[in-house]
Amino acid sequence: MSQHHKIQLSIVKKPYDRPIHFKVDGKRFDQERTVKFNVNAKYIVNITVTPPLIIEQLTMMGAKLEVDEMKRTDEEVAVFRAEMVTSGLTKDIKGSRQKFPIQIQFKNTGEMLTNFQCKFYGEHETQHTCWGNPLNHIEYDVHLSEGRFIIEAEHFR
């Protein structure tokens, strides 16, 4: 029997909890949307899982992040938090994009693999990183099949 879940991924920039932004690139690159980041910056990643599952491991851009469970409400939802630091990454050149791989391993359940397209800007760049649409979260509708979460739908909100 297939298990269906909704997974929401939100990322805010520290220290002021500013939303990150994305822009719609159309068909110019591999994916239609580009999420914008600064290098040498700290971000808070929140993951909400409905119905709840326990995140055992979270890897983003090849880095394993320490995950803390924040809360559960009536056993209907679980919220996790991690800090992501973009130190050591270099800014992308004009006209380039890269993949932002995400791996979420759920305890005793399976894993979800996905990626979105991103661009890294200089550490103090604010004009380009704030242009576009604020990204409140990315919502994934998934179902579990043979130890893997299959993404049925992805929504940028």
Order of alpha helices (4+ residues) and beta strands (2+ residues): beta-beta-beta-beta-beta-beta-beta-beta-beta-beta-beta-beta-beta
